[in-house]
């Protein structure tokens, strides 16, 4: 099983949000570079950083879910 199949709805929302934010940041960065608009570059950077932080939050949720699955498996095995 892959993390997507085992992930909680919160994990999935965080992953999708992170991909959208990073993608939008990259797109804005390209537009800013082509149009030579410096303020748009900073906005693009903010989108990318927010996307990376959202991705890290998803990793934390994924680790929490994995610990809960392992604990449930151990308690189920011991009974």
ROZA-879467 format. One line per 3 residues: number of its first residue (from 0); their letters; for each residue x, y, z of N, C-alpha, C. Coordinates in steps of 0.05 Angstrom, whole numbers, m for minus. Atoms other than C-alpha are relative to their C-alpha. Layout:
BEGIN
NUM> A> X Y Z X Y Z X Y Z; ...
//
This chain:
BEGIN
0> XXX> 17 m24 0 0 0 0 18 25 0; m15 m25 0 24 70 m14 m12 20 20; 10 m19 m20 17 130 32 m27 13 m7
3> XXX> 25 m12 7 m41 158 m8 m24 m18 8; 21 19 m7 m83 95 3 m4 m2 30; 1 2 m29 m66 93 77 m5 27 14
6> XXX> 2 m26 m12 m70 168 88 m28 8 8; 26 m11 m9 m125 204 125 m9 21 m19; 9 m22 17 m169 255 91 15 26 5
9> XXX> m16 m24 m5 m129 310 126 26 m1 m15; m26 4 14 m64 282 97 m4 6 m30; 5 m3 29 m95 280 27 m5 30 m6
12> XXX> 5 m29 4 m120 352 33 26 16 1; m25 m15 m3 m52 376 56 18 m5 m24; m17 6 23 m16 341 m1 m10 14 m25
15> XXX> 12 m14 23 m64 369 m54 5 30 3; m5 m28 m5 m59 438 m23 29 8 m5; m28 m5 4 16 435 m22 8 0 m30
18> XXX> m6 1 28 20 415 m95 m11 24 m15; 12 m23 13 m28 470 m116 16 25 6; m15 m24 m8 10 523 m76 27 1 m14
21> XXX> m27 0 12 78 502 m102 m2 4 m30; 4 m4 28 52 497 m173 m7 29 m7; 8 m28 5 20 566 m169 25 18 4
24> XXX> m24 m16 m4 85 594 m141 20 m2 m23; m18 4 23 126 564 m197 m10 15 m24; 12 m14 23 78 591 m249 2 30 3
27> XXX> m3 m29 m5 78 660 m217 29 9 m3; m28 m6 3 154 658 m215 8 2 m29; m6 m1 29 158 643 m289 m12 25 m12
30> XXX> 13 m24 11 108 699 m305 16 25 9; m15 m23 m10 147 747 m260 27 3 m14; m26 m1 13 213 729 m294 m4 10 m29
33> XXX> 5 m8 27 184 737 m364 m8 30 m2; 11 m28 0 148 803 m347 19 19 15; m19 m17 m15 206 829 m304 m15 16 21
36> XXX> 15 m13 m21 159 845 m246 10 m11 27; m13 9 m25 198 842 m181 m19 m6 22; 19 6 m22 139 846 m132 m13 m27 m4
39> XXX> 12 26 5 108 785 m166 18 m23 7; m20 20 m8 172 747 m153 m3 m6 29; 2 4 m29 163 757 m78 m26 m14 6
42> XXX> 26 14 m4 90 735 m82 4 m29 m8; m5 27 8 112 673 m120 16 m15 22; m16 12 m21 164 659 m66 m17 m6 24
45> XXX> 18 4 m23 111 666 m12 m18 m25 m5; 17 23 7 67 615 m49 17 m26 3; m17 24 m1 125 566 m55 7 m7 29
48> XXX> m6 5 m29 145 573 19 m25 m11 14; 25 10 m12 72 564 40 m5 m29 m8; 3 27 10 68 502 m3 19 m20 13
51> XXX> m19 18 m14 131 473 28 m8 m4 29; 9 4 m28 105 486 98 m24 m18 2; 24 18 0 39 453 80 9 m29 m5
54> XXX> m11 27 5 78 394 53 12 m12 26; m11 9 m26 116 389 119 m22 m7 20; 23 6 m18 50 391 157 m12 m27 m9
57> XXX> 10 26 9 27 333 113 18 m23 9; m18 21 m10 89 293 132 m4 m5 29; 5 4 m28 75 305 205 m26 m16 4
60> XXX> 25 15 m2 3 281 196 3 m29 m8; m5 27 10 27 221 157 15 m17 21; m15 14 m22 76 202 213 m18 m6 23
63> XXX> 19 4 m22 22 211 265 m19 m23 m6; 18 21 9 m25 166 225 14 m27 1; m15 25 0 29 114 217 5 m11 29
66> XXX> m4 9 m28 44 113 292 m27 m11 11; 26 10 m10 m31 105 306 m6 m27 m12; 4 26 13 m35 47 256 17 m22 14
69> XXX> m18 19 m13 25 12 288 m10 m6 29; 11 4 m27 m4 22 358 m25 m17 0; 24 15 1 m71 m5 337 6 m29 m8
72> XXX> m7 28 8 m38 m66 304 12 m15 24; m12 12 m23 2 m79 367 m20 m8 21; 20 6 m20 m57 m74 413 m20 m22 m10
75> XXX> 17 21 11 m98 m118 367 13 m27 0; m15 25 0 m44 m170 364 3 m12 28; m4 9 m27 m35 m173 439 m25 m11 13
78> X> 25 10 m12 m108 m189 453 m6 m28 m6
//
